[in-house]
Amino acid sequence: MGLRAYVLKRIFYSVILLFFVITLNFIIFFMMPGDPSEMWLNPTGRLSPEEIERQKEALRKLWGLGEPKHIIFLKTTWSLLTFNFGKSIMTGQPVAKIMLQKMPFTLFLLGTSTVIAIIIGVLLGVLCAWKRGSSADSFLVTSALILYSLPTFWMGMIFIMIFYIHLGWFPHAHTFPVDKWVSTGFPVPYFLNTVVQSDSLNVQFTLNPSDTIELIRGYLHHAFLPIITLVLYSYGGYLLLTRSTMLEALTEDYIVTARAKGLPERVVLLKHALKNASLPLITSAALSFGFILSGAIITETVYTYEGLGHWIWDAINARDYPVVLPVFYIIALCVIAANFIADLLYGIIDPRIKYE
């Protein structure tokens, strides 16, 4: 089977998997016991049963929950496929708009921490495999296991206590300096001067370096502790996986041949052993990037970081189905795409793999 046929086959399977995900999401959110309209009614306990039932019917009609299940399924499927997610019950704002506002924060937080964790974990994993059985190997593996076992909310609270309460180096909440920028206004990194004449339109773009630096510094300052928390928690998995695959690769005959040729140990480890041991790492990295939009729910909640993870947590607590359903759908899309890309990268990295 050629590459084109393999790609078409994988696309077909991905489409089937996508419809399976939509069906599973519908079963999870619409077929489970309970009525989401009940939690929005009678918060004071003073309404009569007749008034409660009347308001429940109004809410079901408003959110389309009173229609037959197969009609709700078809409407839900069409809205997800067309990215028409509707409005949030909590805020009344369009779900897609809120998602686009919060997505850059989560992409920066999870993207940065994932890249750093992969680099640190892979390099330390190679070092552990090279120094197998040494004190450095034992120390690094033990440290990775301990940090990987610690709850992220506990690590977050410890960092807040040390770096915010005692040292005062970093903030403990939000994605930007709320107390400063809300009162004084956000730094404007650029200006656009537009001059309209009868025969021309001139636009002058002026960059303000000081405000640009202030804007970047503000966001980095607030993202530092969440990033450190996620890196310390997740790098251990890559370290252990790299060490395991490298130990297996270092026993192969081509490694003995490379060393017999007199190649430097750095070249043997990175160019020969790591390249052939990287397929499991690609799968793990692809899944990590695929789940980026799921956000770090616990970490973002601890630091009150206004990303997708914190938003998902609030939506789950409020049973805001119009928010949770499309978010889970987008996460599934990213995971399917990440697995598809990983399958294609296998053949690029290892020519021995045939697309069958």
N, C-alpha and C positions, 0 to 999 in steps of 0.2 A: 504494500500500500504506500503510495506516494504522500508527500507532505500535504498537497492540496486535498486529497481525499480524507486524510486524517483530520485536517482542520474542519472540513465540512461535517465529518462524523462527530467531532467533539462539539461543534456548534449545535447540531441536532440533539445530542444528549443534554447539552446545557439548557436548551429550550424546554425539554421535557422536565428536567430538574427544576427549572424555574416555576413551571405550573404546579409541580408537586409542592414547592415551597409556599406558593400562594394558597393552595388548598390546606396545607398544614397550618398556616397562620390563621386562616379563617376558622378552622376547627378549634384552635387554641383560644381565640378571642371571642368568637360568637357562639360556640357550642358549649362552652363551659357553664357550669351552674351559676346562678346569680343574675341579677338585673342591674346593670351599671347605672340605670336611672335612679335607683333607690337611694344611693349615697348622696345625691344632689338634692334630695327632698327632705323637708321637715327637719332641718338642723336644730330647731328649738324645741321640737316635740309638741307644738301647739296646734298643728293642723289636724283637721278631722280626717277619718279614713276616706270619706268621699272626695275631699279636696286633694288628698295625696294621690288617689287613683286618677283623678282628672289631670293632675300635673304629670303623672307618669305617662299617661297616654299622649299628652302634648310633647313630652320629651322624646318618646319613641317615634312619634311622627316626625319631629324635627330632625332627628339623627337617623331616620330610616330603619329603626330597630323593630318596628311592628309589622314589617312585610314578611312574606314567606321566606324561609331560609334559602331556597334556591335563587330567589330574586336578589336577596342580599349578597349571595355569593357571586352572581354574575356582575352586579354593580361594583362590588369590591374588586373583582378581578379587572374590570375595565378601568376603574380609577387608578389602580396600581400600575397597570401597563401604560396608561397615558400620563402618569405622574400627576394626576389631579387628586391630591390627597385630602382636600377639604379643609375644614377649620378645626382648631383645637377647642375642646370643651372648656379647658381651664381659662384660656385667654380670649377665645373668639377670633384669633388671628389665623391667617392661612398657615398650614403646617409647613408647606414648602418654603415660605418666607422665613419662618423661624429657624428651620433647618439650615438654610443658606447663611443665616446670621451666625449660628453657633458652629457651623462646620469648620471654618478656618481655625478656630481656637483648638478644636480637637485634632485636626490634621497637624497643626504645629506641635501640640503636646505629644500625641501618640507617634507621629512621624519622627520627630527628633529623638524621643526616648527609644524608639524601636531601632533606629539606625545606630545610635550610640551603643545600645545593648548588644546588637549583632556584632559590631566591630570589636567591642571589648570581649564578648564571650568567645568569638572565634579565635582571636589572637591568644587569649589565655588558654583556650582549649588546645591549641597547637603547642603552646609552651608546656602544658601538663602532659601531653602525649610524648613530647620530646624528653621531658624530665620524669618519666614514669617511675613511680616508686620513691622519688626523692621527697625531702621535707617540703619543698616548694609545691610539688604536686599535691601532697596531702593537705597543705594549708589552703591552697586555692580551691580544691574540691570541697573541703569542709566548709569554707566560707560561702561558697556558692550554694551548698545545700542548706545552710542556716538561713541565708538571706532569702532563698527561694521558699522557705517554709514559714517565714514571718508574715503575718497578715499585713496587707498594705495600709489598712486604717491605723494599725498600731505604729507602723513606721512613720506614717504621716503625722500622727499626734506627737511622737517623739521629736521629729524634726521641727514641728511648730514650737514645742516647748524649748528646744535648744536655740534655734536660729531666730525665733520671733520673740518669745517671752524673755529669755535670758540674755541673748546677744543683740537682738534687735536688728539683725542684718537683712532679713527678708520678710516680706509680708506673709500673712497667714491665709488670706482669702482674696477672691476676685481675680479677674484676668488683667486688670489695669488699675492704676491708682485712682480709685473711686473718690476718695475724700479730696484729692487734689484736682483731678481733671473735671469732675462734675461741676465744681464751683468756678474754676478758672477757664474751662473750655479745653477741648482736646488740641494738642499741638497739630498745626497744619503744615505738613511736610512740603507742600507745593502750592503755587498760585497759578491760576489761569486768567490771563487778561485777553478779553475778546473785543476786537474793534471791527465793527460792521460798517462798511462803506457801500456806496451805490454799485460799485463794480468789483468789490473784493471782500473777503472775510479773512482777517488776520487773527491768529491765536498765538499768544506768547506764553510759553511755559517757563515758570521760574521755580527752581528747586531751593528749598530752605534747608541747608544741611543741619543747622542747630536743632530745628524742630523735628527733623527726621531722626536724628540721634536720640532726642528726648522721647520720641514715640517708640522707637525700637527698645530703648533702655527700660521704659515703663513696662512693656509686655514681657521682656526677658526677665525682669526682676520678679514679676509675679509668677512666671512659669518655672522658675529655677527649682523650687522645692518639689513641685509635682513631678518634674522631669527626673530629678535625682531619685525620688521614691520609686518611680517606674523602672528606671535603669537598674537600680540595686535589686529590685524584685525579679526582673526578667532576664538579666544577663546570665544567670546561673544555668538556665535551661540550655542556652546555646553553648556554654562552656562544656557542660556534660555531654551534649550531643556531639560536639566537635571532637572532644577527647575520645569518645567511644569509636567514632568512625575513623579517626586518625590512627588509633591503635591497630585497627584492622587493616588499614591501608599500608602501614609501615611494615607489615609482615609479608607483603607481596614481593614477588621476584623482581619486578621492575625497580623497586626501591633499592634492593641489593645491587642491581646493575648500575643504577645511577650513582650510588656511593662508590662502587668499584671504579667508575670512570673518573673519580676524583672531584665530582661536583661539590660545591660548597653546601653545607648542611642547610643553610637558609633556602637555597634553590630546591633542594630535595624536599624540604618540608612544605614550602609554599607553592612551588610550581608543579611538583609531581604528586605528592601525597594529598595535599589539601584539594587540589583540583579533582582528583578521582574520588575523594571522600565528601564532595560538596553536594551530592544529590539529595541526601536527607536534609541538609541545611537549607537547600533551596525550597523544599516543601515546607519546612518550619517557618522560614522567612516569609514565604508567600501567604501562608495562613495568618501570620502576624499582621502583615500589611492588609490582608483581606478583612480583618476584624478591626481595623483602625477606626472606622466610623461607628463601631459599637461604643467607643469611648471607654475611658477608665472609670466606670461608674463609682466604685468605692473611693478611688483617689480624688476624682473631681468633686465628690460630695464632701469629703473631709476638708478639702481646700476651698470649697464653694467656688470652684472653677466653672465659669459659665460656658461649658461645652456641651456636646451631645450626651455624654455620660450622665452628667447632672440633670439634664433635661429628661432623659429616659427615666431616671429614678423618680423624679417628680411626677411624670406621666403614669408610671406604674402605680404609685401610691394613690393617685387620683383616678385610676382606671380610665384614663383618657385614651380610649381605643383609637380615635382618629390620629393620634400621635404615635402610639406604640406600634400599630400595625404597619404603617409605611416605613418607620425606622427599621423594623426587623426585616422588611422587604428589601430595603436598600443595603442592609448589612449582608443579606443572602446574595444579592447581586454582586457585591464586592468579593465575597468569598468564592463564588462560582468563577468570576473573572480571574481571580488570583490563581486558582487551581488550573485554569486553562492556560494562563501565561507560564506557570511552572512546568506544565507538560511540554510546552514548546521549548522551554529553556533546556530541558533534559537533553534533547537531541543536539542542541548547539554546544553544550559543554562536553557531552560524552558522545562522540560519533559512533560508538558501538551500539547505541540505542537505535532501534529501527521503529518507525511509526507503523504499528500494526493494529 
